[in-house]
Amino acid sequence: MKQAQVLSKIELKRVLAVTGASGKHAIRNCLAISLSYYAGLRVKEISCLLISDVYFEDGTVKQFIFLSADKSKGHSRTIVISKTLSLLLAKYGDEINLSKRHLPLVASQKGQFKPNALCQLFGRLYKAAGLEDCSSHSGRRSFITNLAHKGVSAKVLMTLAGHQHLSTTQRYIDVNDNMLAAAVELV
C-alpha cells in the first residue's frame, strides 16, 4: 500500500486556504487538518476528542491532552499542543459552545464523526486543494517527518507519535532529494 504524501508548508497553506473558504464547516475542517499536521493525531483520535479533553472549564486551551487507550490505538498517550495549534484551538473555541463539554470537538452533522467518515472528509479536502496523493495520514506523516528533519530524537518522536516501536516511527519519515543534498553539506 502506498504511503500518504508528506505535505510541504505550501501544500498545507493551500489545503487550509481551500478548506477555509468552503462552506459552513470551514473552521471545523481546518481544525481537523491542523490537528493532524501540528499534533500528529490519527483520525480516530481526532474523532474521539471531546471539548473537555482540549479546553479547561474557563475556556483556555490545555497544553497537554491525555488520550485514553480507547481513544487511541490501544494504548494511552499524551498529546502536546504547540503554540501554533493552541492559537487555532483558541479561535475555534470562540466559534463553538464550550459549555457543552461532553460533545465532540470536531463534530459531524450527526454528532461524533466515525473515523472512516473523517478519512473520507480529509480525502475530499485534499482533492479540492489539488493534492491527489494525500490522505488522512498525510498530516501525521508530515508531523513526524518535519520533527525528524529538525533533529528531534528518536525516543521523543516515538513518544509524540504514540508508537510502541521505533521501527514503526521510522516508516513515517520521508526523505527527498533536497534533504539528502542538505545532509551531505553538513560534512
NUKEBA-26157 format. One record per residue (C-alpha): residue in three letters; z, y, x; residue number from 1. Coordinates in steps of 0.1 Angstrom, whole numbers. Layout:
BEGIN
ALA Z Y X NUM;
...
END
This chain:
BEGIN
MET 0 0 0 1;
LYS -10 34 13 2;
GLN 19 58 22 3;
ALA 22 91 4 4;
GLN 8 121 21 5;
VAL 32 143 40 6;
LEU 30 179 28 7;
SER 23 208 51 8;
LYS 40 241 44 9;
ILE 7 255 30 10;
GLU 3 225 7 11;
LEU 39 228 -5 12;
LYS 33 265 -13 13;
ARG 1 256 -31 14;
VAL 17 230 -53 15;
LEU 46 253 -61 16;
ALA 23 281 -69 17;
VAL 1 260 -92 18;
THR 32 244 -108 19;
GLY 50 277 -112 20;
ALA 20 291 -132 21;
SER 17 261 -155 22;
GLY 34 262 -189 23;
LYS 69 263 -203 24;
HIS 83 237 -179 25;
ALA 71 255 -148 26;
ILE 106 263 -134 27;
ARG 118 227 -141 28;
ASN 88 212 -124 29;
CYS 91 234 -93 30;
LEU 127 224 -90 31;
ALA 118 187 -92 32;
ILE 92 191 -64 33;
SER 117 212 -44 34;
LEU 145 185 -48 35;
SER 121 160 -33 36;
TYR 109 182 -5 37;
TYR 141 201 5 38;
ALA 166 173 -1 39;
GLY 146 141 3 40;
LEU 155 129 -32 41;
ARG 139 99 -48 42;
VAL 125 103 -83 43;
LYS 152 80 -97 44;
GLU 178 103 -81 45;
ILE 162 134 -95 46;
SER 160 119 -129 47;
CYS 197 108 -129 48;
LEU 211 142 -117 49;
LEU 234 159 -142 50;
ILE 241 196 -144 51;
SER 277 187 -135 52;
ASP 265 170 -103 53;
VAL 249 201 -90 54;
TYR 269 231 -103 55;
PHE 307 238 -103 56;
GLU 322 249 -136 57;
ASP 318 286 -126 58;
GLY 280 280 -122 59;
THR 279 281 -84 60;
VAL 258 256 -67 61;
LYS 275 228 -48 62;
GLN 266 223 -11 63;
PHE 272 185 -13 64;
ILE 262 163 -42 65;
PHE 276 129 -45 66;
LEU 253 102 -59 67;
SER 270 70 -71 68;
ALA 252 37 -64 69;
ASP 238 36 -100 70;
LYS 221 69 -94 71;
SER 207 60 -61 72;
LYS 191 28 -47 73;
GLY 221 5 -50 74;
HIS 245 24 -27 75;
SER 262 57 -30 76;
ARG 252 87 -8 77;
THR 258 124 -4 78;
ILE 230 149 -7 79;
VAL 233 181 14 80;
ILE 219 212 -2 81;
SER 201 236 21 82;
LYS 203 274 17 83;
THR 167 274 5 84;
LEU 174 248 -21 85;
SER 206 264 -31 86;
LEU 188 297 -39 87;
LEU 163 278 -60 88;
LEU 191 260 -79 89;
ALA 209 293 -85 90;
LYS 177 307 -100 91;
TYR 173 276 -121 92;
GLY 209 278 -132 93;
ASP 202 313 -147 94;
GLU 175 296 -168 95;
ILE 194 267 -183 96;
ASN 227 263 -203 97;
LEU 252 254 -176 98;
SER 279 248 -201 99;
LYS 262 216 -212 100;
ARG 273 199 -180 101;
HIS 267 163 -193 102;
LEU 229 169 -197 103;
PRO 203 160 -171 104;
LEU 195 187 -145 105;
VAL 157 180 -148 106;
ALA 152 171 -185 107;
SER 122 158 -203 108;
GLN 115 168 -239 109;
LYS 133 136 -249 110;
GLY 163 141 -226 111;
GLN 166 122 -194 112;
PHE 134 115 -175 113;
LYS 126 79 -169 114;
PRO 118 76 -132 115;
ASN 83 63 -139 116;
ALA 76 93 -162 117;
LEU 88 116 -134 118;
CYS 65 98 -109 119;
GLN 36 104 -133 120;
LEU 45 141 -136 121;
PHE 46 145 -98 122;
GLY 12 129 -96 123;
ARG -2 153 -122 124;
LEU 13 183 -105 125;
TYR -1 173 -71 126;
LYS -35 166 -86 127;
ALA -35 200 -103 128;
ALA -29 216 -69 129;
GLY -59 196 -54 130;
LEU -37 172 -34 131;
GLU -52 138 -42 132;
ASP -32 116 -18 133;
CYS 2 129 -28 134;
SER 27 111 -49 135;
SER 63 113 -59 136;
HIS 73 102 -24 137;
SER 53 130 -6 138;
GLY 82 154 -7 139;
ARG 107 127 6 140;
ARG 83 117 34 141;
SER 78 154 43 142;
PHE 116 160 44 143;
ILE 122 131 68 144;
THR 91 138 89 145;
ASN 99 175 93 146;
LEU 135 168 103 147;
ALA 124 141 128 148;
HIS 99 165 144 149;
LYS 126 192 147 150;
GLY 147 168 168 151;
VAL 173 157 142 152;
SER 190 125 155 153;
ALA 180 91 141 154;
LYS 215 85 127 155;
VAL 216 118 108 156;
LEU 180 112 95 157;
MET 190 78 83 158;
THR 221 92 65 159;
LEU 203 121 49 160;
ALA 176 97 37 161;
GLY 201 73 23 162;
HIS 187 44 42 163;
GLN 208 14 54 164;
HIS 185 6 83 165;
LEU 168 28 109 166;
SER 136 8 106 167;
THR 132 20 70 168;
THR 136 56 80 169;
GLN 111 53 109 170;
ARG 84 42 84 171;
TYR 87 76 67 172;
ILE 80 96 98 173;
ASP 44 108 100 174;
VAL 26 115 133 175;
ASN -6 135 136 176;
ASP -28 148 165 177;
ASN -11 182 166 178;
MET 23 166 170 179;
LEU 11 144 198 180;
ALA -6 173 216 181;
ALA 26 194 214 182;
ALA 47 164 226 183;
VAL 27 160 258 184;
GLU 30 197 266 185;
LEU 68 192 269 186;
VAL 63 173 302 187;
END
